């Protein structure tokens, strides 16, 4: 193939026995077995076992090798004996008997081992990321990422989408996060913004008369890191379509995502038809707008059970405020005092006063409820509750009480905690759903005003009539998310393409026309020259790969991630600019004092 190799380290098979070959790669490890020296040679494609006996002219050279040296090996392919065949290795039926070896480069003592799967501190891994990437699992994740992106591109193209590129140096985006700013040398005192997403551009592409756009788009947001959010930058499969309604978007995008997960999901089941779940229903049943549907638990309203009951803690709250609700969280198989007490302790650790419960058991052939709440509300109410929730002997149910908006997050966490504790969550599934009918507005308690709850550029359901006649807090937008296994993969919307509706929507949220013109004048102006109805969505590529690689942190599927403090430890970024650079940019830095 080249001067350095006739075959790759993942290529040799039983049919190659007898061939003289040349391999190049990294020394994964050297093993001494009774005078025989074994070298596991590794490259991008795989690993081949090479062997030198004491009679080999290369034995002395092989004996000097150390881990991660780069070498070229010449030798003969021989079959392994039956007892030494390695079925777990594609090249495991053969080995190379070394006749000569050439050292291409030596490696110093390693700051972290490449062989093995030892856990090392994040700082070390990221500072020496080029070594970390040599490790088998991480290398496989990055290869998987490449294959998934290639597959997404192919599927999008096959579905009639065209890939267009949008600018990196641009103006501030309407995504709502903090921008990364780039100073302009040619325009002193002025700044570009790196795109939080290609939001405005992809809409302008539709206005320009194109259709069915996509892009594997880099996005930049100056926000804090999380396990499912990379600091600084991430990639999304950006999609936009013209002359479509919400369902048209679903029909175009759903099969692409489903088939990608079938292709790379290692046999895990994938939702065939993504259910459509309204936002309000998702919050009521699952306590989250990104529900993990692998968990079969659905919450129910049990307010009437406790109204005027003997359990005064709940009954008093219900009587005092008609907004108060009691939610029941079933726990199939959780019907023991030990488990219920454990959940109660967990709730207290989460900053809650506790978690009321009833558990059911069989006594003298009868199903009865046990626990303090059952005694307080009496057997009739307890039995009615059991029937409402279809509970059996050995089951339990937990309760939260208050104004739902204040306890819904905790209820959702409790649901997931119960699911994990009772092993109700099936890890061999990818459970997808659409979350639809997001509220257009919400009440901001801090500012004491109405504000946008999701995306301000979504078309309100009902259009101008809804904005003019309905309570803003009752208006839904044509906004939708794709959720998989409790992780939000993407958000999308049918866009508001009519300037007058956009102005009205912003007016309700307290933004005057001058603000809209100043911030979004480019897109607004474009809409005044004939804009088609359009909409789109943007699944997160990093999160897709994270799920398919069965990882819990985006760092494990990203080639060169930053640390939690948004620092590139390997390249030393961010770094101070020198005086000459600052003068050219007409900038003076003012570092805050500690």
C-alpha positions in Angstrom: 0.0 0.0 0.0 2.7 2.5 1.0 6.4 2.3 2.0 5.3 1.9 5.6 2.7 -0.9 5.3 1.4 -3.6 3.0 -1.6 -4.1 5.3 -3.3 -2.4 8.2 -3.3 -3.8 11.7 -6.9 -4.8 11.4 -6.7 -6.4 8.0 -5.0 -9.8 8.2 -7.1 -13.0 8.3 -6.6 -16.8 8.1 -6.4 -16.6 4.2 -3.3 -14.4 4.5 -1.2 -17.2 6.2 2.2 -17.5 4.4 2.3 -13.9 3.1 5.2 -11.6 3.8 3.8 -8.4 5.2 4.7 -5.0 6.5 2.8 -3.3 9.3 3.2 0.1 11.0 1.6 1.4 14.1 1.9 2.0 17.8 3.1 -0.6 20.3 0.0 -1.3 22.4 2.0 -3.5 24.8 4.9 -5.9 24.8 4.6 -9.3 26.6 7.4 -11.8 27.5 6.1 -15.4 27.5 8.7 -17.9 28.2 11.3 -16.3 26.0 8.9 -15.4 23.3 8.3 -11.6 22.9 4.8 -10.7 21.8 4.1 -7.2 20.4 0.5 -6.0 20.1 0.7 -3.5 17.2 -2.2 -1.0 16.9 -3.3 1.5 14.3 -6.5 3.2 13.4 -7.9 0.0 11.9 -7.2 -2.6 14.6 -4.6 -4.7 16.3 -2.3 -7.5 15.2 -0.3 -9.7 17.4 3.4 -10.0 16.3 5.9 -12.4 17.8 9.7 -12.7 17.9 11.6 -15.8 19.2 15.2 -15.7 20.5 16.5 -16.9 17.1 14.9 -14.0 15.3 17.4 -11.4 14.0 14.9 -8.8 15.3 14.7 -10.2 18.9 17.2 -7.8 20.4 15.4 -4.8 18.8 12.0 -6.0 19.9 13.3 -6.4 23.5 13.9 -2.6 23.6 10.4 -1.6 22.6 8.2 0.3 25.0 4.5 1.2 25.0 3.4 3.8 22.3 6.6 3.6 20.3 5.8 3.9 16.6 7.4 1.1 14.6 7.3 -0.7 11.3 7.4 -4.5 11.4 8.2 -6.9 8.6 7.4 -10.5 8.9 5.5 -13.6 7.9 1.8 -14.3 8.6 1.4 -17.6 10.5 -1.7 -19.3 11.9 -2.2 -19.4 15.6 -2.6 -22.7 17.3 -6.2 -23.7 18.1 -5.7 -23.0 21.8 -4.3 -19.5 21.2 -6.9 -18.3 18.6 -8.5 -15.0 19.9 -12.1 -15.0 18.7 -12.7 -11.5 20.2 -10.1 -10.0 17.8 -10.8 -9.8 14.0 -7.1 -10.6 13.4 -7.2 -13.3 16.2 -6.7 -16.3 13.9 -3.2 -15.2 12.9 0.0 -13.5 14.1 3.1 -12.1 12.4 6.5 -13.7 13.0 8.8 -10.7 13.1 11.8 -10.7 10.7 12.8 -7.1 11.0 11.7 -3.9 12.8 12.3 -0.2 12.3 11.6 2.3 15.0 9.9 5.4 13.6 9.7 7.3 16.8 10.0 6.7 20.6 7.6 7.7 23.3 8.5 9.2 26.6 7.1 7.9 29.9 3.3 8.2 29.5 1.3 10.6 31.7 -1.6 8.2 31.3 -1.7 4.6 30.0 -3.2 3.9 26.6 -3.7 0.2 27.2 -6.5 -0.8 29.5 -9.5 1.2 30.6 -8.3 2.8 33.8 -10.2 6.0 34.9 -8.0 9.0 35.0 -8.8 12.6 36.1 -10.4 14.9 33.6 -7.5 17.4 33.7 -5.0 14.7 32.7 -7.2 13.2 30.0 -7.9 16.6 28.4 -4.3 18.0 28.7 -3.1 14.8 26.9 -6.1 14.3 24.7 -4.0 13.0 21.8 -3.1 10.1 24.1 -6.6 9.7 25.5 -7.9 9.4 22.0 -5.6 6.4 21.4 -7.6 4.4 24.0 -9.9 1.8 22.5 -13.2 2.9 23.8 -12.8 6.6 23.0 -11.3 5.8 19.6 -14.3 3.7 18.8 -16.7 6.5 20.0 -15.1 9.0 17.7 -15.2 6.6 14.7 -18.8 5.9 15.6 -19.5 9.7 15.5 -18.0 9.9 12.1 -20.1 7.0 10.8 -23.3 8.5 12.3 -22.7 11.9 10.7 -22.0 10.3 7.4 -25.2 8.3 7.7 -27.2 11.4 8.6 -25.9 13.3 5.6 -26.8 10.4 3.3 -30.3 10.0 4.7 -30.9 13.8 4.5 -29.7 13.9 0.9 -31.8 10.8 0.0 -34.8 12.6 1.5 -34.3 15.5 -0.9 -32.6 17.9 1.4 -29.6 20.1 0.3 -26.7 21.0 2.5 -25.9 24.8 2.6 -23.3 26.5 4.8 -24.2 29.6 6.9 -21.8 32.2 8.3 -19.7 31.8 11.4 -19.0 35.5 11.9 -22.4 37.1 12.2 -24.6 39.1 14.5 -26.3 38.1 17.7 -28.8 35.2 17.4 -32.2 35.0 19.0 -31.5 31.8 20.9 -31.3 33.5 24.2 -27.9 32.3 25.5 -24.8 34.4 26.0 -22.9 35.1 22.8 -19.2 34.6 22.1 -18.0 37.9 20.7 -15.2 38.5 18.2 -13.8 42.1 17.9 -13.6 43.6 14.5 -10.2 45.1 13.5 -11.7 47.0 10.5 -14.5 48.4 12.6 -13.1 49.6 15.9 -15.4 49.2 18.9 -17.7 46.8 17.0 -18.0 43.0 17.4 -19.2 40.0 15.5 -21.0 37.2 17.3 -20.4 33.5 16.8 -23.8 31.9 15.9 -25.7 30.3 18.8 -27.4 28.5 16.0 -28.0 29.3 12.3 -31.6 30.3 13.2 -32.0 33.5 11.3 -29.9 32.3 8.3 -31.8 29.1 7.8 -35.1 31.1 7.8 -33.6 33.6 5.4 -32.6 30.7 3.1 -36.3 29.8 3.0 -37.2 33.4 2.2 -34.6 33.4 -0.5 -36.6 30.6 -2.3 -34.7 27.5 -1.4 -36.3 24.5 0.3 -35.4 21.4 2.4 -32.1 22.8 3.8 -29.9 21.0 6.2 -26.4 21.5 7.7 -24.2 19.8 10.3 -23.9 23.1 12.0 -21.5 24.3 14.6 -23.2 26.3 17.4 -21.5 28.5 20.0 -22.9 29.5 23.3 -21.1 30.9 26.3 -22.9 28.9 28.9 -22.0 26.6 31.7 -21.2 23.0 31.0 -23.3 19.9 31.9 -23.0 16.2 31.1 -25.3 16.6 28.1 -24.1 20.1 27.1 -20.6 20.9 25.8 -19.1 24.2 27.0 -18.5 26.6 24.2 -19.5 24.7 21.1 -21.6 21.8 19.9 -23.1 20.5 16.6 -26.6 20.0 15.5 -28.4 18.6 12.4 -30.0 21.9 11.4 -33.1 21.5 9.2 -35.6 23.9 7.7 -38.5 23.4 5.2 -40.8 25.7 3.3 -44.6 25.4 2.8 -45.0 22.9 5.6 -47.1 22.4 8.7 -46.0 20.8 11.9 -47.0 17.3 10.8 -45.0 17.7 7.6 -41.9 18.3 9.7 -42.6 15.2 11.8 -43.1 13.0 8.7 -39.8 14.2 7.2 -37.6 14.0 10.3 -39.0 11.1 12.3 -38.0 8.2 9.9 -34.5 9.6 9.6 -33.8 9.7 13.3 -35.6 6.3 13.8 -33.5 4.6 11.1 -30.2 6.1 12.4 -30.9 4.6 15.8 -31.9 1.3 14.3 -28.7 1.3 12.3 -26.4 2.1 15.1 -28.4 1.0 18.2 -26.7 -2.5 18.6 -30.0 -4.3 18.4 -31.8 -2.2 21.0 -35.5 -1.6 20.2 -36.4 1.7 18.7 -39.9 3.4 18.8 -41.6 2.7 15.5 -44.0 5.6 15.7 -43.1 8.5 17.9 -46.1 9.4 20.1 -47.2 13.0 20.2 -47.5 14.2 23.8 -48.8 17.7 24.6 -46.6 19.6 27.0 -49.3 19.9 29.7 -49.9 16.1 29.6 -46.2 15.4 29.8 -45.8 17.6 32.9 -48.9 16.0 34.5 -48.0 12.4 33.8 -44.2 12.5 34.0 -43.3 15.7 35.7 -41.0 16.7 32.8 -41.2 18.0 29.3 -38.4 15.5 28.4 -39.9 12.3 29.9 -38.1 9.0 30.0 -40.7 6.7 28.5 -38.7 3.6 29.3 -40.1 4.2 32.8 -43.7 2.9 32.8 -44.8 5.0 35.8 -47.5 7.6 35.1 -48.6 10.0 37.7 -52.2 10.7 38.5 -54.3 13.4 40.2 -55.4 12.2 43.6 -56.7 15.5 45.0 -60.3 14.3 45.5 -59.1 11.3 47.6 -57.5 13.7 50.1 -60.1 16.5 50.0 -61.9 16.7 53.4 -60.0 13.6 54.5 -58.5 12.7 57.8 -55.0 13.6 56.5 -55.1 17.2 57.6 -51.7 18.1 56.1 -53.1 17.6 52.6 -56.7 18.4 53.3 -55.9 21.7 54.8 -53.9 22.8 51.8 -56.6 21.8 49.4 -59.2 23.7 51.4 -57.1 26.8 51.6 -56.3 27.1 47.9 -58.2 25.6 44.9 -54.9 25.6 42.9 -53.5 22.9 45.2 -53.3 19.4 43.9 -52.1 16.1 45.1 -50.3 13.9 42.6 -49.9 10.2 43.1 -46.7 8.4 41.9 -47.3 4.7 41.7 -44.4 2.3 42.6 -45.1 -1.2 41.2 -43.2 -3.7 43.3 -42.2 -1.0 45.9 -44.6 -2.2 48.6 -42.4 -2.5 51.6 -41.9 -0.2 54.5 -38.1 -0.4 53.9 -38.4 0.9 50.4 -40.9 3.6 51.3 -38.7 4.8 54.1 -35.7 4.9 51.7 -37.7 7.0 49.3 -38.8 9.3 52.1 -35.1 9.8 53.1 -34.2 10.5 49.5 -36.9 13.2 49.3 -35.5 14.9 52.5 -32.0 14.9 51.0 -33.5 16.7 48.0 -34.7 19.5 50.3 -38.3 18.3 50.7 -40.1 17.7 54.0 -40.7 14.1 52.9 -42.7 11.9 50.6 -46.0 10.5 51.9 -46.8 7.0 50.9 -49.2 4.0 51.1 -48.1 0.5 50.4 -50.4 -2.5 49.8 -50.2 -6.0 51.2 -52.4 -9.0 51.5 -53.8 -9.8 55.0 -56.1 -12.7 55.6 -56.9 -12.9 51.9 -57.7 -9.1 51.7 -55.8 -6.3 50.0 -55.1 -3.6 52.5 -53.3 -0.3 52.5 -50.6 0.3 55.1 -48.7 3.3 56.4 -49.7 6.5 58.2 -51.6 8.0 55.3 -53.8 4.9 54.9 -54.7 5.1 58.5 -55.5 8.8 58.2 -57.8 8.6 55.2 -59.4 5.3 56.0 -60.0 2.0 54.2 -62.6 3.3 51.7 -60.5 6.1 50.3 -57.5 3.9 50.3 -59.3 1.2 48.3 -60.7 3.8 45.9 -57.2 5.1 45.3 -55.9 1.5 44.8 -58.5 0.9 42.2 -57.9 4.3 40.5 -54.2 3.4 40.1 -54.7 -0.3 39.5 -52.3 -1.2 42.3 -51.7 -4.8 43.6 -50.3 -6.5 46.6 -46.6 -5.6 46.8 -47.1 -2.1 45.2 -46.9 1.3 46.7 -47.8 4.9 45.9 -46.1 8.1 46.8 -47.7 11.6 47.0 -46.7 15.2 46.5 -49.0 18.1 47.5 -49.0 21.8 46.6 -49.3 24.0 43.6 -48.1 21.8 40.7 -45.8 24.4 39.1 -43.8 24.5 42.3 -43.5 20.7 42.9 -43.6 19.3 39.3 -39.8 19.1 38.9 -39.5 17.2 42.2 -42.3 14.9 41.3 -40.6 14.1 38.0 -37.4 13.4 39.8 -39.2 11.1 42.3 -40.8 9.2 39.4 -37.3 8.6 37.9 -35.8 7.7 41.3 -38.5 5.1 41.9 -38.0 3.7 38.4 -34.3 3.3 38.9 -34.6 1.9 42.4 -37.2 -0.7 41.3 -35.3 -1.6 38.0 -38.3 -0.5 36.0 -36.3 1.2 33.3 -35.4 -1.0 30.3 -31.9 -0.1 29.1 -32.4 -2.1 25.9 -34.7 0.5 24.4 -34.6 3.9 22.7 -38.0 5.4 23.5 -38.8 8.4 21.4 -41.6 10.9 21.6 -42.6 14.3 20.3 -43.5 16.9 22.9 -46.0 19.4 21.3 -48.2 22.3 22.2 -45.7 24.2 24.3 -47.1 27.3 26.0 -46.2 30.5 24.0 -45.9 32.6 27.2 -45.2 32.1 30.9 -45.5 34.3 34.0 -42.1 35.6 35.2 -42.3 35.8 39.0 -39.1 37.7 39.3 -40.0 40.4 36.8 -43.8 40.2 37.5 -44.6 40.1 33.8 -45.5 37.9 30.9 -42.6 36.6 28.8 -41.9 34.1 26.2 -41.6 30.5 27.5 -39.8 28.8 24.7 -39.1 30.3 21.3 -40.3 33.8 20.5 -40.2 33.2 16.8 -42.7 30.4 16.8 -46.1 30.9 15.2 -48.8 31.1 17.9 -51.6 28.5 17.4 -54.6 30.6 16.3 -52.4 33.3 14.8 -53.3 37.0 15.2 -56.8 36.1 16.5 -55.4 34.2 19.4 -53.0 37.0 20.3 -55.8 39.6 20.2 -58.5 37.6 22.0 -57.1 34.9 24.3 -55.4 35.0 27.7 -51.7 34.9 26.7 -51.0 32.2 29.2 -53.5 30.0 27.4 -51.9 30.4 24.0 -49.8 27.5 22.7 -47.2 27.8 20.0 -46.4 25.5 17.1 -43.3 24.3 19.0 -42.1 20.8 19.4 -39.3 18.8 20.9 -37.9 15.3 20.2 -37.1 13.4 23.3 -35.3 10.1 23.7 -34.8 8.2 26.9 -35.3 11.4 29.0 -32.9 13.5 26.9 -34.1 16.4 24.8 -32.6 15.7 21.3 -33.9 18.8 19.6 -36.3 21.7 19.5 -38.2 23.0 16.5 -41.1 25.2 15.5 -43.3 26.4 12.7 -41.9 29.9 12.3 -43.8 33.2 12.6 -43.3 34.5 9.1 -45.8 37.4 9.3 -44.3 40.7 10.6 -47.6 41.9 12.0 -48.1 38.8 14.1 -44.4 38.9 15.2 -44.8 42.5 16.4 -48.0 41.6 18.3 -46.3 38.5 19.9 -43.4 40.6 21.1 -45.7 43.4 22.3 -47.5 41.0 24.6 -44.2 40.1 26.1 -43.4 43.8 26.7 -41.1 44.4 23.7 -41.9 47.4 21.7 -41.5 47.6 17.9 -38.3 49.6 18.2 -36.7 46.7 20.2 -37.8 44.1 17.6 -36.5 46.3 14.7 -33.2 46.8 16.4 -32.5 43.2 17.4 -34.1 41.3 14.5 -34.5 43.9 11.8 -32.7 41.8 9.2 -35.1 38.9 9.4 -38.1 41.1 9.9 -37.2 43.2 6.8 -36.9 40.0 4.8 -40.4 38.9 5.8 -41.8 42.1 4.3 -40.7 41.0 0.9 -42.6 37.7 0.6 -41.9 35.0 3.1 -43.2 31.4 2.7 -44.7 29.5 5.7 -41.8 27.5 7.0 -40.5 25.5 9.9 -37.7 23.3 11.1 -35.9 21.5 13.8 -32.3 20.9 14.9 -31.5 17.5 16.5 -28.2 17.6 18.5 -25.5 15.5 16.9 -23.5 15.2 20.1 -26.4 14.0 22.1 -27.4 11.5 19.3 -23.9 10.0 19.4 -23.8 10.0 23.2 -27.0 7.9 23.3 -25.8 5.5 20.6 -22.4 5.2 22.2 -24.1 4.5 25.6 -22.1 7.3 27.2 -23.3 9.6 29.9 -21.0 12.6 29.1 -20.5 14.4 25.8 -16.8 14.5 26.5 -16.7 10.8 25.6 -18.0 11.4 22.1 -16.2 14.7 21.2 -12.8 14.8 19.7 -11.3 17.8 21.5 -13.7 18.9 24.3 -13.0 21.7 26.8 -13.1 21.2 30.5 -16.0 22.2 32.8 -14.5 25.7 33.1 -14.5 26.1 29.2 -10.7 25.8 29.0 -8.8 23.9 26.3 -6.0 22.5 28.5 -4.2 20.9 25.6 -3.9 24.1 23.4 -4.0 26.6 26.3 -7.2 28.4 25.4 -8.4 30.9 26.3 -5.2 32.9 26.6 -4.2 36.5 27.0 -3.7 38.5 23.8 -0.5 40.4 23.4 -0.3 44.2 23.4 0.2 44.3 19.6 -3.0 42.3 19.0 -5.0 44.4 21.3 -3.8 47.6 19.7 -4.8 46.4 16.3 -8.3 45.6 17.6 -8.5 48.9 19.5 -9.2 47.0 22.8 -8.0 47.4 26.3 -8.6 44.6 28.8 -9.9 45.3 32.3 -9.5 42.2 34.5 -11.8 42.3 37.6 -10.1 42.2 40.9 -10.7 39.2 43.2 
